[in-house]
Amino acid sequence: MAARGRSVADEGRPDDSCAPAMTGALAARSACLPSWIWWGIAVVVLVSFSPALRCDFIVNWDDDRNLLNNAQYRGLSLAHLRWMFTTFDGGHYQPLSWITLAIDYTLWGMQPHGYHVTNVILHMANALLVYALALALLPRATAAPGGAPRPMALASAAAVAALSFAIHPLRVESVAWVTERRDVLSAFFLLLTVLAYLRMADAPRAAASRVWLAVSLGCFVFSLLSKAWGMTLPVVLLVLDAYPLRRFRAAGNRRRDILLEKLPFLALAAAAMVLATLAQLTVSEMRTLGQHGAAARLMQAAYGLLFYLWKTILPINLSPLYPLRPDFDPTAVPYLLCGLAVLVLTLTLMWGWRRWPWALAAWTCYGVILSPVLGFLQTGPQLVADRYTYLACVPLALLAGGAVHHFPRLRSLSAAAVIATMLLTLACLTFRQTRVWTNAFTLWDHALSVDRSNYVANLNRGWLELQTGDIPRALAYYDAALRDNPTFAIAYRGRGYAHLKQGDLHGAVADYTASLQWEPDGATYLNRGLARHALGDTEGALADYSASLQLNGADPQAYNNRAIIRRDRGDLSGAINDFEKALEVAPPAWPYRAQTADNLKETQALVRGRNL
């Protein structure tokens, strides 16, 4: 999508009317292009992301919940498939992504290597699909110097577009993080959707057009079943119809037909939107308007639009998490400047759309694709995230390819050397960024090297130190997290547990109390009850165990501990009831099952003794 260097009025009808025929000729000539271009793109992508093949699961960043501690996806039986197609686990509806993870489990078990291989292969396939997309779109969106487009010139420009997309460091998060399988899988089917749509638009006969429309819709269904972020596709297709396809101006096409053609896409997108909203409502991290107001969401969106553009141009200091600060102020000067810049840029492109239709089309697609993840529905602790660029930056990559295709000087030896150097730099940055995802330690150490005040990174490093048994270092990380976010309930919980492991029962009670002030949680009540119980505060422990069961009635430990207090207080019937409930809800591998069964028998014997 690069400039023609002339106005729409100068383009003329002949270009528009012959576009399908021209594209068909290009397809025939492109088939004669050397296969090394396709293989070259694949090899460059593989080398750039090769460190991912040695990465582990990230044990405290969703891989634990989705993969390590989740047995529901481990198989392809009817029961497993039923769960995949009915669950909103993690705040997403993604049955097809679960199926691919189940296939990985069948092949590799819990070896992370195989999961990463699948992610890299899918991303490699996406790079080739972007190459095919560029081959199809660039002749329409750019004027070929000297008349008819030359296949090798087009192939070079399309390769630049594909590599600009595929080996950019912003892609690393979606590829190197197994949990984000949904990104690469849904993008694969969405790119196929657009390619099939282009074939439909070029089809010379109505029957062929209907076949390609059906193929496009089928791929769209698969994309939405992988992740719902393709829900904006109907708008993107309308933009493509306007430019570069120019279907609204082509002879024989009626606007009404083109709009009606989008109805099945719109229906599928609406269904996906409903499912995505229902899924997000199951996630407790979703912020209300009271917590994160309309002005804050608008400024966050403006910041995101410019942030991703800036990081595309200068991809340094990338982080697995850019935290949304608790003191986020939408009236702060940086956010107001972002809002003003987005407004000015948008109005400028709208004003100059006749001269730069490619720019307005790319900007519109970029913003539309990003819109679901710009913070209008804020979920989680992130202000922005690298993974959100995976699809949204495809238009920007096409712009890079369009520039090479349009300007002959960019295909000179000196310019080619500069472009090759830039792509090599991107590949090296991607290689280095992929190594950041080697394991949880390397990930959060890198995040803290980018931003020492990253309270989520400090929290997760504290948890890792706690697992290694280094309680003083864990406490230091938790202290840092709470220094930068004094309302961070999960950090209070983590520090409370560290105090409990250290034997500082009073410190544990204080931290659990602070955590409950910000976020009531059954496990926190249970842990505070344990600390109070150990301190001899049986009244407070009994209240905490009861509160825990009110929030989480399936916790066998809370039932067991409450039963012990009730037994010691002489409430034998209440104790028996709690012991029985503990055994009823406890999983077979619960370590206290035998002890609880013994306690139940002893309490029942006491009751029989009383009755005698």
VEXDRENMAR-17000 format. One line per 4 residues: number of its first residue (from 0); for each residue y, z, x of C-alpha. Coordinates in Angstrom, 3 decimals, padded with zeros to 6 digits, always signed. Layout:
! residues N
NUM = Y Z X ~ ...
This chain:
! residues 612
0 = +000.000 +000.000 +000.000 ~ +002.714 -001.156 +002.406 ~ +005.961 -003.059 +001.849 ~ +006.227 -006.726 +001.175
4 = +009.777 -006.702 +002.503 ~ +011.086 -008.432 -000.642 ~ +011.830 -007.544 -004.213 ~ +009.426 -007.902 -007.112
8 = +011.660 -010.634 -008.493 ~ +011.039 -012.676 -005.329 ~ +007.290 -012.237 -005.409 ~ +006.749 -014.841 -008.090
12 = +004.037 -015.430 -010.611 ~ +001.840 -017.577 -008.392 ~ +000.888 -014.528 -006.255 ~ -000.008 -012.533 -009.364
16 = -001.998 -015.185 -011.110 ~ -004.097 -016.060 -008.099 ~ -004.828 -012.463 -007.065 ~ -008.379 -012.332 -008.467
20 = -009.295 -015.650 -006.908 ~ -007.744 -014.589 -003.625 ~ -009.685 -011.341 -003.697 ~ -012.919 -013.207 -004.371
24 = -012.300 -015.447 -001.381 ~ -011.567 -012.449 +000.756 ~ -014.780 -010.807 -000.352 ~ -016.719 -013.858 +000.755
28 = -014.943 -013.994 +004.097 ~ -015.196 -010.237 +004.595 ~ -018.953 -010.536 +004.306 ~ -018.793 -012.537 +007.527
32 = -016.932 -009.800 +009.387 ~ -018.912 -008.346 +012.290 ~ -021.022 -005.370 +011.267 ~ -019.834 -003.441 +014.321
36 = -016.657 -002.540 +012.415 ~ -018.678 -000.643 +009.821 ~ -020.894 +000.886 +012.486 ~ -017.866 +001.712 +014.637
40 = -016.199 +003.666 +011.841 ~ -019.436 +005.551 +011.173 ~ -019.948 +006.431 +014.844 ~ -016.354 +007.599 +015.339
44 = -016.628 +009.865 +012.286 ~ -019.967 +011.259 +013.460 ~ -018.675 +012.027 +016.957 ~ -015.466 +013.598 +015.632
48 = -017.390 +015.951 +013.351 ~ -020.418 +016.490 +015.594 ~ -019.546 +020.195 +016.218 ~ -020.242 +020.789 +012.512
52 = -023.930 +020.161 +013.167 ~ -023.991 +023.384 +015.186 ~ -022.008 +025.467 +012.696 ~ -023.433 +028.452 +010.860
56 = -022.830 +029.531 +007.296 ~ -019.547 +031.429 +006.917 ~ -020.998 +034.775 +005.915 ~ -017.868 +036.229 +004.336
60 = -016.118 +033.173 +002.919 ~ -018.010 +031.990 -000.187 ~ -021.089 +030.742 +001.712 ~ -022.508 +034.226 +001.278
64 = -022.043 +034.260 -002.493 ~ -022.943 +030.621 -003.098 ~ -025.815 +030.216 -000.637 ~ -026.973 +033.274 +001.288
68 = -027.088 +035.723 -001.635 ~ -027.818 +033.249 -004.411 ~ -031.400 +032.384 -005.244 ~ -030.489 +030.477 -008.410
72 = -029.979 +027.121 -006.683 ~ -033.086 +027.310 -004.477 ~ -035.354 +024.856 -006.215 ~ -035.485 +021.909 -008.597
76 = -037.556 +023.374 -011.408 ~ -036.386 +023.191 -015.012 ~ -035.187 +026.798 -014.766 ~ -033.123 +025.976 -011.676
80 = -031.676 +022.835 -013.264 ~ -030.848 +024.729 -016.461 ~ -028.871 +027.240 -014.414 ~ -027.045 +024.480 -012.500
84 = -025.940 +022.713 -015.677 ~ -024.849 +025.892 -017.490 ~ -023.264 +028.068 -014.818 ~ -019.580 +028.482 -013.950
88 = -020.526 +030.429 -010.839 ~ -017.613 +030.677 -008.388 ~ -015.126 +029.294 -010.907 ~ -016.431 +025.705 -010.793
92 = -018.615 +023.496 -012.945 ~ -020.549 +021.469 -010.351 ~ -024.180 +020.851 -011.353 ~ -024.561 +017.766 -009.167
96 = -023.292 +019.655 -006.120 ~ -025.825 +022.399 -006.833 ~ -028.580 +019.768 -007.019 ~ -027.713 +018.418 -003.562
100 = -027.712 +021.965 -002.184 ~ -031.111 +022.515 -003.814 ~ -032.393 +019.375 -002.089 ~ -031.067 +020.744 +001.209
104 = -032.872 +024.013 +000.558 ~ -036.094 +022.125 -000.182 ~ -035.769 +020.238 +003.106 ~ -034.271 +022.855 +005.398
108 = -034.740 +026.246 +003.800 ~ -031.850 +028.468 +004.898 ~ -031.199 +026.625 +008.175 ~ -027.470 +025.741 +008.115
112 = -027.951 +022.666 +010.318 ~ -029.384 +020.569 +007.485 ~ -026.618 +021.468 +005.044 ~ -024.004 +020.411 +007.594
116 = -025.853 +017.148 +008.265 ~ -025.564 +016.292 +004.568 ~ -021.845 +017.085 +004.499 ~ -021.150 +014.933 +007.560
120 = -023.201 +012.023 +006.199 ~ -021.355 +012.158 +002.884 ~ -018.013 +012.189 +004.689 ~ -019.127 +009.257 +006.840
124 = -020.001 +007.369 +003.652 ~ -016.572 +008.201 +002.236 ~ -014.929 +006.770 +005.340 ~ -016.782 +003.492 +004.766
128 = -015.795 +003.506 +001.097 ~ -012.139 +003.936 +002.055 ~ -012.583 +000.984 +004.416 ~ -013.966 -001.081 +001.508
132 = -011.111 +000.121 -000.716 ~ -008.567 -000.942 +001.898 ~ -010.222 -004.379 +002.183 ~ -009.811 -004.763 -001.578
136 = -006.281 -003.383 -001.990 ~ -004.331 -004.366 +001.120 ~ -004.254 -008.145 +000.368 ~ -002.766 -007.324 -003.030
140 = -000.281 -004.744 -001.796 ~ +001.020 -006.491 +001.319 ~ +002.183 -009.956 +002.142 ~ -000.102 -011.533 +004.717
144 = +002.021 -012.865 +007.609 ~ +001.835 -016.627 +007.836 ~ +000.338 -017.155 +004.384 ~ -003.309 -016.513 +003.579
148 = -004.678 -013.240 +004.928 ~ -006.890 -013.482 +008.014 ~ -010.173 -011.575 +007.734 ~ -010.006 -009.982 +011.206
152 = -006.393 -008.919 +010.721 ~ -007.334 -007.433 +007.366 ~ -010.409 -005.744 +008.828 ~ -008.332 -004.162 +011.603
156 = -005.781 -002.849 +009.130 ~ -008.511 -001.527 +006.818 ~ -010.225 +000.195 +009.757 ~ -006.951 +001.931 +010.623
160 = -006.701 +003.112 +007.016 ~ -010.298 +004.377 +006.977 ~ -009.993 +006.230 +010.280 ~ -006.572 +007.662 +009.404
164 = -008.279 +009.229 +006.432 ~ -011.633 +010.151 +007.924 ~ -010.878 +011.643 +011.358 ~ -007.762 +013.563 +010.397
168 = -008.026 +017.330 +011.098 ~ -007.060 +018.093 +007.500 ~ -010.506 +016.795 +006.483 ~ -012.338 +019.413 +008.542
172 = -012.313 +022.195 +005.965 ~ -014.013 +020.044 +003.326 ~ -016.640 +018.767 +005.781 ~ -017.443 +021.771 +008.012
176 = -017.587 +024.339 +005.202 ~ -020.873 +024.025 +003.311 ~ -019.402 +025.555 +000.160 ~ -017.059 +022.574 -000.076
180 = -019.963 +020.159 -000.563 ~ -018.301 +019.532 -003.916 ~ -015.302 +017.921 -002.152 ~ -017.192 +015.273 -000.196
184 = -019.692 +014.600 -002.998 ~ -017.139 +014.214 -005.785 ~ -014.958 +012.040 -003.534 ~ -017.934 +009.779 -002.815
188 = -018.453 +009.035 -006.498 ~ -014.732 +008.817 -007.235 ~ -014.226 +006.182 -004.544 ~ -017.159 +004.245 -006.015
192 = -015.467 +004.596 -009.414 ~ -012.288 +002.952 -008.155 ~ -014.157 +000.186 -006.314 ~ -016.144 -000.633 -009.458
196 = -012.899 -000.590 -011.445 ~ -011.414 -003.175 -009.069 ~ -014.485 -005.366 -009.556 ~ -014.012 -004.996 -013.307
200 = -010.362 -006.064 -013.040 ~ -011.400 -009.149 -011.026 ~ -014.394 -010.109 -013.183 ~ -013.941 -013.703 -014.445
204 = -016.025 -013.157 -017.591 ~ -015.867 -010.487 -020.272 ~ -019.585 -009.680 -019.940 ~ -019.268 -009.001 -016.215
208 = -016.129 -006.974 -016.851 ~ -017.984 -004.730 -019.297 ~ -020.814 -004.198 -016.801 ~ -018.426 -003.124 -014.053
212 = -016.558 -000.892 -016.503 ~ -019.850 +000.827 -017.334 ~ -020.633 +001.227 -013.621 ~ -017.183 +002.694 -013.031
216 = -017.559 +005.158 -015.903 ~ -021.018 +006.188 -014.692 ~ -019.695 +006.918 -011.204 ~ -016.821 +008.857 -012.749
220 = -019.298 +011.047 -014.643 ~ -021.143 +011.799 -011.394 ~ -017.860 +012.659 -009.692 ~ -016.846 +015.077 -012.433
224 = -020.292 +016.678 -012.339 ~ -019.730 +017.326 -008.637 ~ -016.237 +018.775 -009.028 ~ -013.585 +018.333 -011.680
228 = -010.662 +017.398 -009.444 ~ -011.072 +013.710 -010.333 ~ -009.694 +014.504 -013.791 ~ -006.403 +012.828 -012.846
232 = -008.095 +009.447 -012.314 ~ -006.871 +007.821 -015.585 ~ -003.278 +008.192 -014.390 ~ -004.181 +006.861 -010.945
236 = -005.837 +003.806 -012.523 ~ -002.690 +003.118 -014.552 ~ -000.650 +003.266 -011.350 ~ -003.043 +000.799 -009.703
240 = -002.762 -001.462 -012.754 ~ +000.998 -001.523 -012.268 ~ +000.827 -001.880 -008.468 ~ -000.808 -003.445 -006.586
244 = -003.023 -005.041 -009.271 ~ -000.003 -006.073 -011.413 ~ -002.269 -006.337 -014.431 ~ +000.560 -005.633 -016.844
248 = +002.303 -008.843 -015.753 ~ -000.734 -011.088 -015.275 ~ -001.184 -013.903 -017.762 ~ -003.704 -013.271 -020.502
252 = -003.649 -009.466 -020.203 ~ -002.131 -007.365 -022.935 ~ -000.806 -003.887 -022.292 ~ -002.607 -002.539 -025.326
256 = -005.976 -003.700 -023.969 ~ -005.289 -002.163 -020.579 ~ -004.346 +001.161 -022.168 ~ -007.362 +001.142 -024.492
260 = -009.544 +000.491 -021.481 ~ -008.530 +003.930 -020.157 ~ -009.680 +005.833 -023.243 ~ -013.257 +006.482 -022.055
264 = -011.897 +007.636 -018.671 ~ -009.422 +009.859 -020.499 ~ -012.139 +011.342 -022.710 ~ -014.290 +012.195 -019.690
268 = -011.297 +013.650 -017.859 ~ -010.391 +015.796 -020.871 ~ -013.952 +017.140 -021.101 ~ -013.872 +017.938 -017.381
272 = -010.524 +019.660 -017.778 ~ -011.900 +021.899 -020.527 ~ -014.944 +022.816 -018.432 ~ -012.787 +023.431 -015.354
276 = -010.466 +025.716 -017.326 ~ -013.388 +027.678 -018.759 ~ -014.830 +027.986 -015.261 ~ -011.552 +029.235 -013.821
280 = -011.233 +031.825 -016.573 ~ -014.428 +033.443 -015.288 ~ -012.758 +034.087 -011.912 ~ -010.938 +037.400 -011.765
284 = -008.525 +036.101 -009.098 ~ -006.652 +033.886 -011.601 ~ -003.059 +035.116 -011.762 ~ -001.171 +035.556 -015.007
288 = +002.396 +034.371 -015.561 ~ +003.428 +037.997 -015.293 ~ +001.943 +038.180 -011.805 ~ +003.079 +034.729 -010.695
292 = +005.873 +033.313 -012.817 ~ +006.728 +029.744 -013.804 ~ +009.496 +029.425 -011.199 ~ +007.138 +030.677 -008.485
296 = +004.505 +028.113 -009.466 ~ +007.048 +025.294 -009.492 ~ +008.368 +026.165 -006.037 ~ +004.834 +026.618 -004.735
300 = +004.005 +023.111 -005.979 ~ +007.081 +021.617 -004.286 ~ +006.235 +023.428 -001.064 ~ +002.669 +022.129 -001.214
304 = +003.742 +018.515 -001.672 ~ +005.867 +018.657 +001.488 ~ +003.471 +020.901 +003.425 ~ +000.615 +018.399 +003.154
308 = +002.889 +015.513 +004.147 ~ +004.107 +017.450 +007.179 ~ +000.614 +018.489 +008.239 ~ -000.531 +014.875 +007.862
312 = +002.151 +013.821 +010.335 ~ +001.755 +016.822 +012.668 ~ -001.699 +018.399 +012.152 ~ -001.360 +021.484 +014.353
316 = -001.798 +025.202 +013.627 ~ -004.202 +024.465 +010.778 ~ -005.753 +027.542 +009.210 ~ -008.700 +028.233 +006.897
320 = -006.274 +030.213 +004.759 ~ -002.516 +030.132 +004.264 ~ -002.020 +033.328 +002.253 ~ +000.213 +033.623 -000.771
324 = +002.387 +036.574 +000.211 ~ +002.718 +039.493 -002.194 ~ +006.498 +039.269 -001.769 ~ +006.606 +035.515 -002.532
328 = +010.186 +034.716 -003.570 ~ +010.718 +031.300 -005.212 ~ +014.494 +031.642 -004.694 ~ +014.139 +031.887 -000.905
332 = +015.966 +029.095 +000.931 ~ +012.850 +027.317 +002.329 ~ +011.308 +026.957 -001.133 ~ +014.564 +025.832 -002.733
336 = +014.972 +023.216 +000.012 ~ +011.421 +021.989 -000.647 ~ +012.182 +021.672 -004.347 ~ +015.373 +019.748 -003.613
340 = +013.609 +017.475 -001.110 ~ +010.828 +016.613 -003.569 ~ +013.416 +015.844 -006.275 ~ +015.527 +013.647 -003.983
344 = +012.486 +011.810 -002.614 ~ +011.102 +011.149 -006.083 ~ +014.426 +009.909 -007.472 ~ +014.986 +007.704 -004.418
348 = +011.591 +006.047 -004.777 ~ +012.139 +005.545 -008.503 ~ +015.532 +003.976 -007.811 ~ +014.076 +001.633 -005.197
352 = +010.843 +000.783 -006.969 ~ +011.601 -002.933 -007.124 ~ +012.067 -003.099 -003.360 ~ +009.398 -000.547 -002.389
356 = +006.762 -000.561 -005.159 ~ +004.146 +000.423 -002.582 ~ +006.026 +003.633 -001.757 ~ +006.421 +004.746 -005.362
360 = +002.766 +003.920 -006.123 ~ +001.511 +005.904 -003.110 ~ +003.807 +008.878 -003.814 ~ +002.807 +008.940 -007.476
364 = -000.924 +008.811 -006.712 ~ -000.505 +011.460 -004.022 ~ +001.318 +013.841 -006.385 ~ -000.950 +013.172 -009.367
368 = -004.147 +013.764 -007.377 ~ -002.703 +016.991 -005.941 ~ -001.349 +018.289 -009.253 ~ -004.415 +020.357 -010.284
372 = -004.326 +022.301 -006.992 ~ -000.591 +022.789 -006.481 ~ -000.626 +026.301 -007.938 ~ +000.269 +025.641 -011.572
376 = -002.969 +027.526 -012.349 ~ -003.002 +029.931 -009.424 ~ -006.439 +031.210 -008.445 ~ -007.237 +032.995 -005.228
380 = -005.090 +034.197 -002.337 ~ -004.057 +030.778 -000.932 ~ -000.569 +029.287 -001.046 ~ -001.898 +025.906 +000.105
384 = -005.243 +024.762 +001.535 ~ -006.287 +021.955 +003.886 ~ -009.202 +020.957 +001.644 ~ -006.809 +019.985 -001.154
388 = -005.761 +016.926 +000.853 ~ -009.220 +015.347 +000.905 ~ -008.553 +012.862 -001.908 ~ -004.783 +013.127 -002.123
392 = -004.219 +011.690 +001.354 ~ -006.193 +008.492 +000.709 ~ -002.970 +006.762 -000.511 ~ -001.216 +007.849 +002.697
396 = -004.052 +006.410 +004.788 ~ -003.781 +003.145 +002.849 ~ -000.077 +003.085 +003.679 ~ -000.935 +003.298 +007.379
400 = -003.375 +000.415 +007.024 ~ -000.865 -001.551 +004.950 ~ +001.740 -001.250 +007.680 ~ -000.686 -002.684 +010.249
404 = -001.598 -005.513 +007.885 ~ +001.983 -006.402 +007.017 ~ +003.709 -006.220 +010.378 ~ +002.294 -008.610 +013.030
408 = +003.925 -006.591 +015.804 ~ +001.622 -003.690 +015.008 ~ -001.305 -005.924 +015.933 ~ +000.039 -006.761 +019.392
412 = -001.794 -005.355 +022.399 ~ +000.856 -002.740 +023.128 ~ +001.021 -001.584 +019.501 ~ -002.777 -001.597 +019.263
416 = -002.912 +000.665 +022.320 ~ -000.472 +003.095 +020.699 ~ -002.431 +003.105 +017.429 ~ -005.698 +003.608 +019.301
420 = -004.154 +006.518 +021.204 ~ -002.974 +008.101 +017.956 ~ -006.430 +007.733 +016.404 ~ -008.048 +009.142 +019.528
424 = -005.683 +012.114 +019.339 ~ -006.655 +012.685 +015.722 ~ -010.333 +012.508 +016.671 ~ -009.858 +015.079 +019.448
428 = -007.914 +017.404 +017.156 ~ -010.637 +017.049 +014.519 ~ -013.352 +017.781 +017.078 ~ -011.508 +020.932 +018.157
432 = -010.737 +022.025 +014.576 ~ -014.388 +021.556 +013.574 ~ -015.432 +024.009 +016.299 ~ -013.239 +026.611 +014.608
436 = -015.832 +026.672 +011.804 ~ -018.719 +027.567 +014.152 ~ -019.130 +030.987 +012.510 ~ -017.148 +033.664 +010.721
440 = -015.940 +035.255 +013.969 ~ -014.496 +032.005 +015.360 ~ -012.991 +031.154 +011.974 ~ -011.040 +034.359 +011.420
444 = -010.071 +034.744 +015.065 ~ -008.510 +031.295 +014.825 ~ -006.738 +032.180 +011.574 ~ -005.227 +035.255 +013.249
448 = -004.192 +033.197 +016.281 ~ -002.197 +031.013 +013.877 ~ -000.752 +033.940 +011.918 ~ -001.229 +037.574 +012.945
452 = +000.062 +038.703 +009.547 ~ -002.690 +036.886 +007.641 ~ -003.906 +039.823 +005.579 ~ -007.034 +038.015 +004.318
456 = -008.072 +037.112 +007.872 ~ -007.569 +040.749 +008.951 ~ -009.649 +041.894 +005.976 ~ -012.505 +039.536 +006.840
460 = -012.434 +040.440 +010.539 ~ -012.601 +044.095 +009.541 ~ -015.671 +043.389 +007.446 ~ -017.335 +041.604 +010.370
464 = -016.656 +044.554 +012.684 ~ -018.071 +046.882 +010.052 ~ -021.306 +044.860 +010.056 ~ -021.580 +045.216 +013.826
468 = -021.043 +048.979 +013.553 ~ -017.680 +049.059 +015.359 ~ -015.904 +051.274 +012.830 ~ -012.707 +051.930 +014.867
472 = -012.068 +048.188 +015.249 ~ -012.864 +047.654 +011.582 ~ -010.330 +050.316 +010.618 ~ -007.711 +048.667 +012.836
476 = -008.166 +045.329 +011.041 ~ -008.055 +046.982 +007.620 ~ -004.879 +048.833 +008.614 ~ -003.314 +045.501 +009.626
480 = -004.305 +043.904 +006.324 ~ -002.758 +046.737 +004.323 ~ +000.366 +046.732 +006.454 ~ +001.035 +043.143 +005.395
484 = -000.162 +043.578 +001.799 ~ +000.063 +047.190 +000.577 ~ -001.361 +046.223 -002.835 ~ -004.527 +044.600 -001.442
488 = -007.233 +046.420 -003.414 ~ -010.198 +044.901 -001.579 ~ -008.785 +046.059 +001.777 ~ -008.565 +049.621 +000.448
492 = -012.184 +049.308 -000.638 ~ -013.241 +048.063 +002.783 ~ -011.345 +050.782 +004.608 ~ -012.742 +053.375 +002.215
496 = -016.264 +052.256 +003.034 ~ -015.468 +052.418 +006.747 ~ -014.227 +056.002 +006.288 ~ -017.409 +056.782 +004.349
500 = -019.570 +055.410 +007.184 ~ -017.510 +057.407 +009.659 ~ -018.030 +060.619 +007.689 ~ -014.372 +060.924 +006.685
504 = -015.051 +061.689 +003.038 ~ -011.475 +062.670 +002.176 ~ -010.180 +059.427 +003.697 ~ -012.749 +057.488 +001.699
508 = -011.721 +059.159 -001.574 ~ -008.050 +058.441 -000.854 ~ -008.680 +054.748 -000.155 ~ -010.965 +054.274 -003.138
512 = -008.353 +055.917 -005.343 ~ -005.685 +053.536 -004.017 ~ -007.980 +050.568 -004.621 ~ -008.630 +051.615 -008.217
516 = -004.905 +051.881 -008.794 ~ -004.564 +048.140 -008.200 ~ -007.942 +046.841 -009.371 ~ -010.497 +048.824 -011.428
520 = -013.974 +048.013 -010.176 ~ -017.397 +049.458 -010.933 ~ -018.606 +049.459 -007.312 ~ -015.448 +051.287 -006.205
524 = -015.972 +053.995 -008.814 ~ -019.556 +054.329 -007.585 ~ -018.505 +054.684 -003.945 ~ -015.794 +057.188 -004.768
528 = -018.398 +059.073 -006.765 ~ -020.679 +059.143 -003.706 ~ -017.858 +060.552 -001.557 ~ -016.929 +063.161 -004.177
532 = -020.566 +064.074 -004.660 ~ -020.940 +064.635 -000.910 ~ -017.792 +066.815 -000.972 ~ -019.313 +068.959 -003.733
536 = -016.927 +067.707 -006.417 ~ -019.650 +067.142 -008.993 ~ -017.180 +066.996 -011.881 ~ -015.253 +064.147 -010.245
540 = -018.481 +062.429 -009.150 ~ -019.890 +062.593 -012.677 ~ -016.701 +061.015 -014.053 ~ -016.824 +058.269 -011.427
544 = -020.476 +057.442 -012.056 ~ -019.762 +057.207 -015.790 ~ -016.732 +054.982 -015.178 ~ -018.830 +052.774 -012.912
548 = -021.462 +052.364 -015.604 ~ -018.796 +051.581 -018.171 ~ -017.674 +048.636 -016.042 ~ -021.128 +047.726 -014.737
552 = -023.927 +049.040 -016.913 ~ -026.638 +047.467 -014.758 ~ -026.157 +049.595 -011.649 ~ -029.333 +051.621 -011.002
556 = -027.715 +053.764 -008.294 ~ -024.989 +054.996 -010.646 ~ -027.641 +055.933 -013.236 ~ -029.768 +057.648 -010.596
560 = -026.893 +059.653 -009.118 ~ -025.550 +060.687 -012.505 ~ -029.060 +061.761 -013.470 ~ -029.264 +064.028 -010.405
564 = -025.979 +065.755 -011.337 ~ -027.103 +066.141 -014.951 ~ -030.436 +067.583 -013.861 ~ -028.744 +070.053 -011.528
568 = -026.470 +071.105 -014.385 ~ -029.434 +071.671 -016.673 ~ -028.913 +068.600 -018.855 ~ -032.562 +067.551 -018.544
572 = -032.645 +065.116 -021.483 ~ -029.546 +063.338 -020.181 ~ -031.088 +063.224 -016.700 ~ -034.361 +061.748 -018.009
576 = -032.459 +059.113 -019.938 ~ -030.481 +058.127 -016.817 ~ -033.570 +058.056 -014.584 ~ -035.305 +055.808 -017.114
580 = -032.279 +053.500 -017.304 ~ -032.146 +053.314 -013.508 ~ -035.767 +052.156 -013.362 ~ -035.173 +049.747 -016.244
584 = -032.242 +047.899 -014.651 ~ -033.326 +048.184 -010.996 ~ -034.681 +045.051 -009.296 ~ -038.258 +045.280 -007.968
588 = -037.053 +045.596 -004.375 ~ -034.647 +048.461 -005.077 ~ -035.254 +050.903 -002.183 ~ -034.823 +054.061 -004.285
592 = -037.284 +053.057 -006.993 ~ -040.122 +055.339 -005.833 ~ -037.784 +058.295 -005.314 ~ -036.256 +057.793 -008.753
596 = -039.708 +057.633 -010.344 ~ -040.619 +060.915 -008.633 ~ -037.372 +062.509 -009.850 ~ -038.157 +061.347 -013.383
600 = -041.647 +062.908 -013.278 ~ -040.294 +066.195 -011.896 ~ -037.608 +066.353 -014.593 ~ -040.143 +065.578 -017.328
604 = -042.352 +068.368 -015.936 ~ -039.393 +070.761 -016.127 ~ -038.919 +069.835 -019.779 ~ -042.603 +070.442 -020.499
608 = -042.350 +073.801 -018.734 ~ -039.407 +074.771 -020.886 ~ -041.236 +073.826 -024.036 ~ -044.169 +076.045 -023.046
